[in-house]
Amino acid sequence: MGIFNKETIKKIKEQKEKWEKDYNEMPKRDEVRFITASGMEPPSLSVPSDVRDDEYEEKLGFPGEFPFTRGIHSTMYRGRLWTMRQFSGFGTAEDTNKRYKFLLSHGQTGLSVAFDMPTIMGRDSDDPMAEGEVGKCGVAISSLKDMEILFDGIPLDKISTSMTINGPAAVLWAFYICVGEKQKVPMKALRGTIQNDILKEYIAQKSFIYPPEPSMRIITDIFEFGSKYVPQWNTISISGYHIREAGSTAVQELAFTLADGFAYVEAGIKAGLDVDEFAPRLSFFFNSHNDIFEEVAKFRAARRIWAKRMRYKYGAKNPRSWMLRFHTQTAGCTLTAQQPENNIMRVAYQALAAILGGTQSLHTNSMDETWALPTEKAVKIALRTQQVLAYETGVANLIDPLGGSYYIEWLTDKMEEEAEKYFKRIEGMGGVVPAIEKGFFQREIADSAYRYQKEIESKKRIIVGVNEYVEEEKLEIPLLKVGAEVEQRQVARLKELRRTRDNNAVAKALDEVEAAAREKRNIMPPILNAARAYASLGEIVNAMKKVFGEYREPPLF
């Protein structure tokens, strides 16, 4: 039985049709296209007849209960606020350690490590390919020694850490576990996340190392090891963030991210793992863009789709396997170099959308990120943005405050419907990996990015300070600069490590990594032993390259 009976719904529908006739005759703003950030055309007005209210239990339910549309916890922010986790890393481990202590002293509640490009690509700081890039866009980590310095004075039993690392995720995770050992923190007490999402690398970010098949095998090894020995760790964070930053729409971000998630679940099951052994530790990472309502609907639809698939398709019995837990970062691709102070407002609205959508943790971008890595002042403003939202606006007082809005419910349904269309197309191609090999995701994102850019250039989409309300200005904000001395210090430390460590033990440990890769044994124990022997990141990665090879992306036209 719905809230409104059939006669009432019919009457409302008729009244809306009459209202629309009058509405259509009224003048509208010629310069504005009434579309979402992703190009969807919403109704001019939402009414009860736009939403089927007789499906409340199936589509909405209650917070903390299947299908989790309204949130994964019954108390949501009344029980605990989201984790304020600022993504940070630059220069050497010493530099970033100081920034972490600065952020923690100002109220940050979780750490999120940004690695430099050589580390992300599995290369040591003294690799010829690393020259000029060491410490530039994140912190340089080449060995356990660097990781020890990075977390010096930060107790790993009292803080959770997220690490945005993919191709070499197993190695960086091993370094972190070893730091815990040195702090006398057992594996079972460590809390955090490794991104470890290699599929989105082939789709969007392109920082892959090995081909898809061995990469998926490493990930299922991590699932197995984590479920047994590091039970509080999220062994993958399936990322839509980079898909959106590459130019996708909100629907594409939703569909492609969840499709990747389904592929990881299927890989784990195929490897012989029980779905309920590893699924509770899967987490997600989404972008929060400018269109507040579209973003809220995206997050709500994601929870509902995931819950239904996990329960009904993959047979998960543990309710924790049905819960889609996610971290959100505000949209870096929306920030502008022009009038950078405007980015403070953009970030605040994007953060508001993430909170209204029920995120579990949140990073707010800094106003200066289109120019350089954030200064202390800029990153403090970004953190204070979250704190003002948490304590001054009232948005944390009510659970799913936009739930029941005719427009939000219509848009949530629409997001789910459009995502399901994409799932069918992907399944028709044989799954995510064959679709990647065919270039499907890449072309879809490229087409969306092109359309968006053309809208900006033609002023069909207004970006304040870029194509409207433009000013001649001189940049007046301070910028953080990472100098050449950072690379020199980092390379010198790595050279000294190679001189002083037990190189026979390193060689033996690296041989064991290669053997485990070749013999299809779980790769994590030998990687941990190599980390303990102070083998470098590049050395461990190269030991696996001998077996797995390197991936070369085929050209797409």
N, C-alpha and C positions, 0 to 999 in steps of 0.2 A: 504494500500500500504506500503510495507516494505521499509527500507532504501536500501536494495539490492533486485533487481528483481530475478525471479526464475532462469534465465539463469546464472546470476552472482553467486548465491548460489550454483548451480549445478557445476559450474566451480571451485569454491573454494573447494567444497567437493572432487572433483576429484583431485585437486592439493594437498589437505591434504593427501589423500590416497597414492599418489605418494611419498610425503615427508615422510610418515610413513614407507614406505618400506626401504628407506635409513636410517631413524632413527633407525629402529629395528635391522639393521645390525651393528650399531655402538656400541662400548663397553660402558657399564654402570658401575657405582660404585657398586660393589658386596655387600658391607656392608650396603647398604641403601635400605629400602623398601619405594617406593614412594606412601605413603598413608597419609591421613589426621590424625589428633590426634584421631579421632573416628574410624579410620580403613577404611574409604571410599577411593576408588582408583580414583583419578582425571585423566582427560585426560592429555597426555603429552603436549599437546598444544591445546588451545581453539581458535576457529575461528568462523566467523559469522554463518556458517551452524550448529553450536552446539546450537544456540539460535534462537527462533522464534521472529524475530523483528517486525512481523506484529501484535503483541499483546501488543504494547508499552502502550497504554492507559489502558488496562485491567490489565497488570502486573506491570507497573511502574508508569505511570502518573507523577505528579509533587509533590514536597515537600509541605506538608500541605493540600494535596488533596487525596481523595480516590484513590487507596487502601493504601496509606501512606507507600509504600515500600521504598520511598526515604526520609522519615522523616515525623514526625507529624506536624512540624511547617514550614511555608513557608520560614522563614529566618534562621531556625536552629541556629547554633552558631554565625552567623552574627548578630542575634538579641539579643541572650543571651547565654553565655557559660553554659555548664552543671554545676549542683551544685556539689561542691567538698565537699563530705560528708563522713568524716572518721569515721568508726565504732569504738566506744571506750567505755570502761567501765571496772573498776576494783576496788576491795576493797570496801570501804564505799562510800556513796554519796559525802562526802567531798573530797575524793581522786579524784573521777571522775569529780566533778565540777571544780577542779583545772586544770585537763587535758583539759576539754572543753574550758576553758578560754585561755589556752595555744594555742590550735589549732585555735581558733577564732582570736587570736592576730597575728597568722602567715598566715592568709588569708583563712581559711576554711569558707565556705559559708552556711553550714547546719550541723545540729547535727544528729548523729546516735547512739542510745543507745544500748550497749551490756550488757545484764543482766547475772548475775551468774546462775548456774544450779538450785539451790533451787528456785529462782524466776521464772525461765523458767518452772519449774515443779509445780508452784503454792503453794510452801511451804515457810513458814516463816523461818527467819534465826535461830530461836531457836528450830525448828523442829528437832527431833532426826535424821531424814534422811538427814538433812542439815549439820551435823557435818563434819568438815574438808573441806567443799566445799564453804563456805561463802566467796564471793568476789574473788574467784580464777580465774574464766574465764570471769568475767563481774562484774558489780556493783550489790550489794545487795540492793534490794528495797522491804521492807516488809510492808510499810504503806505510807499514804499521807505525814507523817512527813519526811520520807526519800526522797520522790519526791520533797518536798519543798526545801530541802538542795541541792539536785542534780541540781536544776535550780535557785539557789540563785544568784541574780545579772545578770541573763540572761533573757532579756525581750522576752516573748513568742509571743508578737505581731510583733516582728522584725526578728524572726528566725523560720525556719521550722525544725521540729524534726521527725526523723524516729525511730521507736522502734521495734526491732526484738524480738517480743513476740507473742506467738500463743495460747496455751491452756488458759492462764489467760489474754488474750489480753484485754478483756472488763474491767477487774479490773485495769490494768495498765493505760489504756486510761482514765478511770474515775479519777485516781490519777492525771494525767496530766491536765485534764479539770479543776479539783479543784484547782491546782496550778495557772492556768489561772485566775480563779475566784478571788483568793487571790491577784493576780497582777492587778485586775480590767480589765482583757482582756476578752471580751465576747466570747462565744463559736464560734460564726460565724466568728471571726477574727483569730482563731487558724488554723495553717497550719502544715501539717505533714502527717505521715503514721504510721499505725500499721500493722505489717506483717499479723497476724490474719489468716494465711493459715494453717488450721488444716489437710487438706487432705495430704499435703506433709509430715506431721508428721507421719502419718500412713505408708506412702510410704518409707520415707528415714530417717528423723532425730529422730523420736521416742519419742519426748517430748510431748505426748498427755496426757490428763487428763480424759475427758469424752468419752463415745462411739460416733461413727460418727453422729448418728441422732440428739441427743441434741447439739452436737458441731456445726452442721450446723444450727440448730435453733438459737443458740446464734449469729452466724455470720449474719444471715438475720435480727435479731433484731438490730445488730450494723449498718447494711446497712440502715435500716429504720430510726434509731435515727440520724445517721450522715447526711442523706439527708435532714432531717428536721431542725436540730439544729447546726450541725458542717459542713456546706456545702463545706468548703475548705479542708476538711480532706480526705485523701485517706483511706477508711475504710478497705481495704485489700491490701496486696502486695503479689501477687501469685508468689510463689518462686520456680524457677528452680535451684537456687544456691545449695541448699542442696541435690537435686537429683543428680546434677553433682558431688558434693563433695563425694557422696556415691559411685561413680564409673560409672555413666551412660555415654553414648556417647552424642555428641552434638544433634543428632537427637532425642534421648530419652529425653533429657532435654527439647527440644523444644516441642515434642509431649505430654509428660506427664504434663508439666506445663500448656500448653494451654488446655488440657483435664480437668485439675483441674479448670481452669478458666471457661470453659463451664459449669462445674458442679455447680459452684457458681452462675452463671447467671441463670441457670435453677432452682436452689433452691430459688433465689430471686423472680423469676416469680411465682413459685409454692406458695410462701408465700403471694402472692397477690400484690407484688410491680410492678409498671410499670418499664420496663427495663431502660427507659431513666431517671428514678429517681435516680438509684444507679450506673448504668454502667459507667457514666463519672468519677466516683471517684474510679474505680478499677485501680490498677496499678500492675506492674510486677517487678520481681527481678531475674536477670539472672547472670550466671557465665561467666567470660571471660577467656578462657583457652589459651593454647599456640599457636594453629594453627590460625594465624591471619585471613586468608581468610575464613576458615570454620566458625569462630565466626562472622565475618561481615555478611556472608550469612545467618547465623542463626537468627541474629537480624532483617534483612530485611524480611526474610520469616515469622517471627513471626508477624510483623506488618501487612503483607498482609493477612495471614490466619485469624487473629483476625478481621480485618476490614470486610472481606467477610462474616464470620460467623455471626458477630453482625448485619450486615445489612440485610443479606438474610435469615438466619435461625431464628434469634431471633427478627427480625422486629424492631430493634432500628432505630429511625428516626433522633435522634440528632447526628450530625457528631462527637461530642466529645465522644459518646458511641462507635464509630468505632475505635478511636485512641488507640493504645497500647502504653502506657507510661511506661518506665521502668528505674529502677536503676540497675547498674552493680557493681559487686565486682570482683576483680581479683581473680584468682583461688588459694585458700589456699592449695588445694591438690597437686599442682605442686611445691610448695616450698620445699626446701630440707634442712635438718639439716647439711649436708655436704656442705662446702664452701658457707655459708649463704649469703655472699656478692653477689653471682650470682643471688640471688633472686631479687635484685634491677633491674637487666636487664630483668628478666622474667616478673616482674610486669609492667615495662615500656612498653614492647611489648603487654602485655594483655590489658593495659589501652589504648594503641593506637588502638587496635582492637575494643574496646568498643566505642571509639570516632568516628572511621570510620564507625561504625555500627549505630551511631545516638542515643546514650544513653542520658537520661535526667539528671542523676546524677551518681556519680562514687565514689567508695571507692578503694583506692590502698593499698594492704597489705604491711606490714612492713617486712623487711628482717629477723627479728629475731623471727617470729611467730611460727616457728616449735619448738622453744626452750621455749618460754614464751610469756606473753603479751608484747606488744611493749614498748620499752623505748621511752623517749621524742625524742632522736636523731633519732631513727629508724622511728618513726611516722612522724617526720618532713621531712625526706628524701622522704617518701612515698607521703606526700602532695606536696613537691616540684616537684616530678615527674609529677604530674598533671599540675602544674603551668608551667613547662618547655614545656610540650606538648601544653598547651593552648596558650602560648605567644611567643614561639621561633621556633616551627616546621612548622607552616603554615597549620596544619591539620584542624584548625577551619575556614579557609578562604573560603573553597569551600563546598557547600552542597552536600552530598553523593558523595564524590570524587571518589569512586571506581565504582559507577553506570555506566553501559555501558561496563564495562570490560566483555569480553566474558566469562571468567572463573567465575567471581563473579555472573553473571546472570545465567550461567549454574548451579552453585552450589546452588544459591538461589532457583531455580526451583527444584533441586534435593532434597533439604531440605524439601520443601513443599510437594513434592510427597511422600517422605518417612514418613513424619509426618501423612499425610492422611491415609497411610496404618495402622499406629498405631491407629488412631481414629476409623477406621472400626473394628479393633480387640477389642478395648475397648467397643464400642457400642454393639458388638456381645456378650459381656459378661454381658450386662445389664447396663453398665455405670461405672463410676469411683469407687463408693463404693463397688459394687459387685466384681469388678476387684481387689480391695484392699483385700477384704475378701478371694478371691481365691489365693492371693499371687502373682498375675501376675506381678505387677510393681517390687516387691521385687526380684523376680527371674530374671527378665530381667536385672535389675541393677547389681545383684550379678554376673550374667554370664559375663556382660561387664567388670566389675571390675577384674574378674578372668583372662579374656583374656588379658587385659592391663598389669596386673602384670606378667603374663607369658611371654609377649613380652619383658618386661624389664629384667626379669631373663635370658632370652635366648639371650639378646642383639639384638633382632630384632628391639627394640626401644631404642635409646640412650638417657640417662639422664646425662647431663654433671655433673661430680663430684660424681655420684652415681655408674654407671656401666661402665663409661669410663672417662678418664682424672682424675682418682682418685688420691688423695694425702693423705699421712699421715699428719694429722694436729691437732693442738690444738685450741680449741675454744677461740677466742680472742675478742669477742664482749661482751659488758656489757649486763646483763639480769635484767629484772624487777622481783622482788620477792615480793609476797604478804604474809606477816607474820601472825602468829596465833593471834596477837593482834587485827587484823582487825575483826575477828569473835567475839572476846571478847567485843570490842567496840559496834559492831552492836547488839549483844544480849543484852547488858546492856541498849542500847537506847530503844529497843523494850520492855524490862521489865519495864522501866520507863514510857513509853507511856501507857502501860496497867494499871499502877498504877494511873496515873494522869487524864486519859480521863473519860468521863461520861459513865461508863459501862452499865448503864440501857439503855441509848440511843443507844449504840452499839448493845445490845441484841435485842432491838426493830427493829433496822435497818436490822439486820441479819435475823430475822423472816420474814421481808417483802421481802428480797431477795429470801428466800425459797418459800414463798407464790407465788411470781411472776413466779418462775420457775415451780411450780406445776400447776398454773392456766393458763400458757401459755400467760401471759402478757409480754410486752416488758421488758426485763431484765435490760436495761440500767438505767432507773430512780432510781430503788431501789439500784442498785450498786453504783450510784453516791451518794445517801443519806448515804449509809454505809461508803463510802470513807470520806465524810464530817464529819462523827462521829468518824473518825480515827479507824474504824475496820481494822484489818490487812488483808493483801493479803490472807494468809492461812485461816482465818476465813470466808472471803467472798467466797473463792473457796469451802470450806467445806460445806457452806450453800447450794450451788448448788449440791454438791456431794450427799446430802441427797435425792435429787430428781432424778438426772441424773445417779448416780452411777459412777464407774470408769471403764476404758477400760483396758482389758487384751488382749494383742496380742496373737492370736493362733500360736502355733509352726508351722514352715514351714520347710520342708525337701526337 
